[in-house]
Amino acid sequence: IMDTEAREVGYYKGRIPLRQLAEIVITIAKKYNNALLVPVNNGIGEGLIELLLEKNYFNIYEQDSVIKPSNNFNYMFNNRDKYGFNTNGTTRPQLIEELDYGLEFNKIATANRFLVGEAYGFVYDSRNRPVAASKLGKASTYDDNYVSDDMIFAVALAYKGVRDLRKKLNLDVLSLL
């Protein structure tokens, strides 16, 4: 959870059922002035977006337009493939570059112990893709030595949302190049 000044005010790392996650996310977002949510729109994030829309939570990030043209349920549901952030081979390195800059130049305020722990095991693979070292050569199975990159990307997505929202509102963009 990041405020509009890119100060991390909360975080969670764990595994919970998707429906429960949607409820928790909505409850917290409402406490933060109906906060903008920035889920990924591929993988598990796709299901989260569906649940958010089903529960009438519409303040969801769009890659092309942070501020929605409508809070109309039919519009949102018929255009649900537009919501969230698509993480892929092109956008992942961009997110990491923005996160790196934000952390290096103190644009992000965080004391997130999971972020720090994951950063120690974060590398670029043989194809120059940013990834947790423990994922190299493995399927996505968890074991005792598995260290994910989930928190790295969660913070990167939150920072991306803050930056894009500030830009859309004509506020300082936290001095990113």
Phi, psi and omega per residue, in radians:
I1 nan 2.155 -3.081
M2 -2.210 2.355 3.081
D3 -1.421 -3.137 -3.055
T4 -1.284 -0.049 3.050
E5 -1.805 0.206 -3.129
A6 1.116 0.615 3.005
R7 -1.728 2.127 3.109
E8 -1.301 2.117 -3.078
V9 -1.892 -0.049 3.091
G10 -3.098 2.746 3.088
Y11 -2.759 2.803 3.118
Y12 -2.538 2.436 3.027
K13 -2.341 2.181 -3.129
G14 2.970 -3.115 -3.141
R15 -2.107 2.086 3.090
I16 -2.390 2.760 3.115
P17 -1.038 2.551 -3.045
L18 -1.024 -0.720 3.127
R19 -1.105 -0.690 3.106
Q20 -1.171 -0.697 3.094
L21 -1.045 -0.780 3.132
A22 -1.027 -0.770 3.131
E23 -1.083 -0.789 -3.129
I24 -1.115 -0.811 -3.118
V25 -1.056 -0.785 -3.141
I26 -1.128 -0.770 3.123
T27 -1.014 -0.818 -3.133
I28 -1.192 -0.766 -3.134
A29 -1.029 -0.688 3.123
K30 -1.148 -0.607 3.095
K31 -1.194 -0.390 3.116
Y32 -1.846 0.862 3.009
N33 1.045 0.755 -3.084
N34 0.929 1.013 -3.033
A35 -0.993 2.643 3.021
L36 -1.226 2.230 3.105
L37 -1.773 2.432 -3.103
V38 -2.189 1.260 3.073
P39 -1.429 2.784 2.964
V40 -1.260 2.680 -3.131
N41 -1.909 0.331 3.015
N42 -2.257 2.791 -3.110
G43 1.144 -2.441 -3.065
I44 -1.109 -0.482 3.134
G45 -1.080 -0.540 3.119
E46 -1.068 -0.746 3.090
G47 -1.165 -0.657 3.107
L48 -1.096 -0.770 3.123
I49 -1.042 -0.776 3.106
E50 -0.998 -0.784 -3.136
L51 -1.169 -0.675 3.108
L52 -1.074 -0.763 3.125
L53 -1.164 -0.715 3.099
E54 -1.033 -0.587 -3.100
K55 -1.624 0.262 3.072
N56 1.075 0.612 2.994
Y57 -1.814 2.010 -2.972
F58 -1.934 -0.115 -3.102
N59 -1.462 1.301 -3.075
I60 -2.066 2.366 -3.126
Y61 -0.974 2.404 2.952
E62 -2.065 2.357 -3.137
Q63 -1.088 -0.567 -3.093
D64 -1.595 -0.396 -3.065
S65 -2.687 1.934 -3.090
V66 -1.226 -0.663 -3.130
I67 -1.666 2.179 -3.019
K68 -1.267 2.587 3.050
P69 -1.305 -0.290 -3.037
S70 -2.818 2.619 2.954
N71 -1.804 0.353 -3.134
N72 -1.245 2.157 -3.071
F73 -1.005 -0.804 -3.113
N74 -1.103 -0.745 3.100
Y75 -1.035 -0.851 -3.092
M76 -1.070 -0.814 -3.071
F77 -1.202 -0.664 3.133
N78 -1.256 -0.321 -3.135
N79 -2.038 0.426 -3.017
R80 -1.082 -0.374 3.131
D81 -1.222 -0.192 3.129
K82 -1.461 -0.269 -2.974
Y83 -1.595 2.646 -3.110
G84 1.597 3.112 -3.125
F85 -1.993 2.228 -3.117
N86 -1.483 1.952 3.086
T87 -1.599 2.161 -3.134
N88 -2.618 -3.026 -3.091
G89 -1.051 -0.423 3.113
T90 -1.562 -0.773 -3.030
T91 -1.401 -0.508 -3.140
R92 -1.023 -0.891 3.111
P93 -1.080 -0.588 3.107
Q94 -1.146 -0.746 3.091
L95 -1.058 -0.772 -3.133
I96 -1.135 -0.689 3.113
E97 -1.095 -0.754 3.099
E98 -1.142 -0.737 3.110
L99 -1.097 -0.788 3.128
D100 -1.009 -0.820 3.119
Y101 -1.082 -0.823 -3.124
G102 -1.031 -0.691 3.122
L103 -1.310 -0.768 -3.097
E104 -1.093 -0.672 -3.077
F105 -1.819 0.410 3.026
N106 0.969 0.680 3.055
K107 -1.543 -0.307 3.127
I108 -2.031 2.271 3.076
A109 -1.839 2.057 -3.126
T110 -2.613 2.627 2.987
A111 -2.270 0.628 -3.015
N112 -1.369 1.877 -3.084
R113 -1.170 -0.504 3.106
F114 -1.241 -0.671 3.089
L115 -1.062 -0.797 3.133
V116 -1.103 -0.796 3.140
G117 -1.057 -0.736 3.133
E118 -1.224 -0.562 -3.116
A119 -1.084 -0.588 3.136
Y120 -1.144 -0.442 -3.126
G121 -1.915 0.359 -3.086
F122 -1.740 2.211 -3.058
V123 -2.407 3.075 2.960
Y124 -1.853 2.273 -3.099
D125 -1.376 -3.043 -3.068
S126 -1.119 -0.327 3.081
R127 -1.785 0.307 3.100
N128 1.077 0.623 3.067
R129 -1.763 2.351 3.091
P130 -1.244 2.255 -3.048
V131 -2.788 2.707 3.018
A132 -1.196 2.329 -3.100
A133 -0.994 -0.590 -3.107
S134 -1.220 -0.226 3.105
K135 -1.485 -0.268 -3.074
L136 -1.057 2.183 3.096
G137 1.262 0.230 -3.121
K138 -2.147 2.686 2.894
A139 -1.275 -3.139 -3.077
S140 -1.467 0.706 3.097
T141 -1.539 2.567 3.133
Y142 -1.675 2.404 3.002
D143 -2.454 -3.046 -3.074
D144 -1.121 -0.436 -3.103
N145 -1.725 0.069 -3.072
Y146 -1.327 2.224 3.013
V147 -2.166 2.122 -3.073
S148 -1.480 3.100 2.992
D149 -2.042 0.322 -3.067
D150 -1.058 -0.772 -3.114
M151 -1.217 -0.619 3.095
I152 -1.010 -0.835 -3.117
F153 -1.303 -0.511 3.070
A154 -1.109 -0.791 3.125
V155 -1.190 -0.709 3.116
A156 -1.067 -0.729 3.121
L157 -1.184 -0.700 3.100
A158 -1.079 -0.777 3.129
Y159 -1.119 -0.707 3.088
K160 -1.049 -0.773 3.113
G161 -1.081 -0.764 3.116
V162 -1.073 -0.851 -3.110
R163 -1.074 -0.814 -3.114
D164 -1.168 -0.671 3.108
L165 -1.123 -0.790 3.122
R166 -1.079 -0.699 3.110
K167 -1.117 -0.779 -3.124
K168 -1.104 -0.582 -3.121
L169 -1.578 0.147 -3.136
N170 1.029 0.680 3.042
L171 -1.773 2.902 3.050
D172 -0.923 2.392 -3.081
V173 -1.627 0.564 3.083
L174 1.006 0.540 2.975
S175 0.963 0.671 3.019
L176 -1.428 2.474 -3.088
L177 -0.716 nan nan
